């Protein structure tokens, strides 16, 4: 059971996501239309109600999707719309004793990855001299598409706030969270694959990045204390890379999962499509070491729920410890991913081998129970 302080902060709406903003803009739109009609203004004056109407629609969509939560998020979105890359957001100011965000550059030209901006969230207490000898498990998070980037987990994903809340309530042992760039700096949807004639992102994300993080920070550098997760296309990445590299990751976290590589980069390579479609290759895949998987989907997104259930059954049949959570009232959005993150990180903390979770105070929320291997959880429940 997660403390309500954790779930409440994950579900909280910023002013940019509030229904109040939608209502205010709608009222202004109606007032502008009435004013233009009453005074019989020139056609040029129609620009005002039209712009207000568009802003109302945008605010309504954002209230549901939850992508823009700050001015930095808005600036990044405008930058992307103009054809820029996804590396505009500033690093949040560090809170003394709180989560600290570090910017790590991890290029690998040999793998055709010219840039490699990586966001590393260090848990509260990491910089405390008393913890100088302490090492931490690591969760790697992959963004969604289109034109996603590592900053998505800091903005719409709310990762820093979630990590802080988990620490404040002692709901999970401290961990390092790493938000990666799966676009090779291009904004292209490569689905984290070793692309024929393109960037070798599978090799990069499972080799170059973990090695760089282990070298730069005090990690527990073994598969038992390493997880990979993501949302939407990033959830596909987590599943595919986690299954391909069981020697690197022991935990897989997937919210709003996709079952197949949704990209044209493998056109003309049917053998690579089959080799990178988990539901196709799981039937013949052996789990060489213990593997724990948490799947998450919004109940309104029936396709996501169906994919999660099918993946859960397939993984459980191979001996994985599987948990499934279906989020009430949510669809395929960044808001759903933000609501999922506390459950995903807590699940990872409970299955890491080198860290002992601290007992969490019981103050409300929903309880997650252990699911025996071979028994995926049913929709509407949470199992661990």
N, C-alpha and C positions, 0 to 999 in steps of 0.2 A: 504494500500500500504506500503510495507516494503522499507526502505531506501536502496539504492544500496550498501551502505557500509556494511549492514548486509548480503545481499544476495551474494555480491562479496566475503566476507570472508568465507562464508559457501561453496561456489563453488570453492575456490582457491585450486590449487593442490600443495602439498609439492614437494620438489625435488624427493622424493621417488616415487611419482605418475606421474611424468612428462613424456610426450611423448619423450622429449629430451633424457632422460635416456634410453628409449627403443631403440631409434635410435643409440645412442652411442654403446650400447651393441651389436646391430645387426651388425654395421660396424666392431666392433672388432671380432665378430664371423666369418664374411666373410673373414676378413684379416687373421685370424688364420687358417681357412681352406685352403686359398690360399697358405700360407706359408708352411703348412704341405705338401701339394701336390707338390709344386715347389721344395722343398728340399728333398722330399721323406723320410721324417722322420720316425722313428720307430712308431709302433702302439701305444706305450705309449704316444706319443705326441698328439694323437687324443683326449686325455682327455681334453686338453685345449679348442679346439673348441666345444666339447660336453658340457663342463661346461658353457662356454659362451653362447651357444645356450639355455641351460636350464635357465640361468639367464635372457636371453632376453625374453623367454616365461613367466617367473615369473613376470618380470617387466611389460610386456604387460598386463597380467591379473590384476596385482595390479593397473595399471593406470586406468583400468576400474572399478575394485571393490572398490579401495580406502581403503583397510584395514590397510596396513603398511604405516604410515606417518612419522615415526621417528625410530631411533635406538631402543628406548624402545619398540615400536610396533613390530619390527623385533625380538628382544630378546624374547618377550612374545610369538610370534608365534613359534619360535624354541623350546621354553620351552614346549609349548602345544604339539608340534609334538613329543617330547620325552616322553610324557605321564605325564607331570607335570600339576599342577592346573593353574588357570587363575589369579593368584595373584602376578604377577611379576613386573608390571609397577610401577615406582616410582611416588610419588606425584609431580606434577609440582611445580616449585618454585613460591612462592606467589609474586604477583606484588603489591607494596604498593598502597592501594586505589582501587585495582582491585579485580577480582574474587579470592576467596581463597578456596582451596580444603582441606577439613578435612576428616580424615580417622576415621570412627566409626565402632567399633566391636559390632555386635549384634547377638551373638549366642543364641540358645534356645534349649538346649538338650531335654526338655520335648516334643518338636515338632520334634525331631530327626534332628535338624539343629545344628551340632556341631560347625560350624564356621559361621560367618555372616559379612564378610567384606563389608562395605558400604561406598561409596564415596559421600560426601556431598559438593556441590558447593554453597558457600555463595556469595551473590551478592556484587558488589562494594558498599562500604559504610556500610556494615554490622558491621564492627569493629569500625566505627567512634563513639566516645563517644556521639556525638549529636544524634545518632540513637539508643541509649541504650534502649529506651522505645518502639522502633518500632518492630512490628511483621510482618512476611512475609508469603505469601501463598507458598505452596509446590507442586512441580511436581515430582512424582516418575517415574523413567525410568527403563524399563526392557530390558536387552540385548537380542540378538538373539542367535542362535545355529548353528552349534555344538560347544561345549566347550566354550561358551561365558562366560562373567563375567562382573562385574561392571565397570572395567577399559575400556571396549569397548566404552562406551559413552564419555570417556575422550580422547581416542586416535582417532580411526576412526570416532567416532561420533562428535568430535569437540565441545563438550558441553561447555567447559570453554570459548572458543573463541566466540561462539554464544551468551552466556550470557553476555559477556563483550561488544560485539558489540551492543546488544539490549540496554544495559545500556548507552553506549556512545552516541547513537543516540536518546535515550529516546523513542524508538519504543515500549517498554513494561515496565510496572511497575516492580520494583525489585521483585524477587522471589528466593526461595531456590530450587535447583535441586538436587535430590537424586538418585544416580545410585545404584541399589540393586544387590545382588547376588541371582539368582534363581536356583542355582545348589546345594545348601546345601553344598558348598565347595568341591563337587565331580567332577564337570565338566559334570555331567549327565544331559540329557535333561528331566527334570521332568514336563515341561510345566506349572509350577507354580500351580500344583495340590496338593490336599491332597491325597497322594499316598497310596493305601492299602498296609500296611506293610512297608511303607517307610516314607520319610520326609513329614511333613504336611505343604507344602509350601504356600498353599492358606491362611491358618490360620496365618502362619508366616508373610507373606508379607502384609496382611491386618490388622494384629493386632500387633504383636511384633515390627515390623520395624517402623510403624507410631508412636507407643507409645514411642519408644526409641528416635526417631528424635524429637518429640514434647518435650520430657524431656530434651534433650541436647541442643536444639537451640530455638531461638525466632520465633516460628511458629505461624500462625493463626490456632489453632488446631480444625478445624471444617470442615465438608464435603464441605461446600461452597467455601473453599479456599484450596481444595486438589484435585489434578489431578493424574491420572495414565496413563502412556504411554509406548510405546515400538516399536521395529522394528521386523518384521518377526515373529518368535515364541514369541518374547516379545510383539508384537502387539496382538497376540492371548491372551497372559496373561492379557494384559491391558483390552481388551474387556470382557473377561470372568470374571475376578475379579471385574472390574468396575460394571458389570451388577449384579453380585452376591452380591455386597456390596455397594448398592446405598446409604447407610447411612454413608459410609466412603469417597466416591468420588463423586464429582459433574461433573467432566470433564474426558473424555476418549480421548486419543490421540493415533492413530494407523497408523504407516507407514509400507507399504508392508504386509498387514495383512494376516494371515492364518485363515481359517474358522473353522477348526477342530483341536483337540489335536493330533499332529503328533508325537506320542510316543507310544512304546509298553507297557508302565507301566500300562495301563488300559485294557490290553488284559484279556479276561475272565470276564469283568465287563461292559457289554453293557449298563446297566442302568446308569453307571457313564459317559460313552462316550456321551450318549444323554443329560445328565444333564450338560455337559461341552462343548456342541457344540452350540454356540450362534444362528446360523441359524436354529437349531432345536427348541430351547426353546423360542426364541424371540416371536413367535406367541402367546404364552400363558403367557408371562411375562408382568407384570404391572410395569410401571414406577411410583414409589411411590413419587418421588420428581423430580424437574426439572433436566434434564440431557443434557449436551452438548457433542457432539462427533465430532472430526475431523478425517477423513480418508484420507490417502495419499498413492499414488502408482506411480511408474515409468511407463510411457506410453508404453515402450517396453515390460514390463512384463504383458502381456494381462491377465494372470490368476489373478494377484494381482488386476488389474483394475476391473475385473469381480467380484472378491470377495468383493472389496470395494463398488462397486455399489449395489450388492445384500444386503450387510450389511447396507448400507445407506438407501435403501428402507425399509428394515425391521425395522430399528431403527426409521426412520421418521414415519412409520405407527403406532408406539407405542407412538409417541408424543415427541421424542427427537429432539433437535435442531441439525441438521446434516450439516456438511460441508465436501466437497470432493475436494481435489486438485490432479490433475494428472501432474506429473513432466515431461516436455518435454525431450525426448532423453535418459531417464534413465531406468534402469532395476532393478532387485532385488539385490541390493548391499548396502554396508555401505555408499558409496558415496550418494546414494539416500536418506538414512536416515539422513546424514549430511545436505543435501540440504533441507530436510523436517523440521529439528528441529527449525529453526527460525519461520516458519509458525505455527508449533505446539505450541511453547511456547507463541507466540503472541495471538493465539486463546485462550489458557488457561487464559492468563492475562486478556483478554477482558470478560471472563465469570466468573472469580472469583468475589465473592461478597464483600470481605473486603478491596480490594485495588482499587484505582481509577487510571487507566492508564494515563500517561502523554501524551500530544499530540505529535505525531511523525512528525519530519520535512519531508516534501515531497521532495525527491531527486531522485525519480525513483523507479524501481521495479514494482511489479504487485499488483493490488488492490484486496482485498477480500471483498465480500459483504455478508450481512446477508441472510441466507437461512431460510425462514419460516418453522416452524415445519411441517413435513409431506412432504417436498419437497427437496429431496437430490439433490445435485448439479450434473450437467452433466459432462462427461469427457472433459478435456481441459479447464475447468474453475476452479475458486477458489471462494467458497462462505463461508461466516461465519454467 
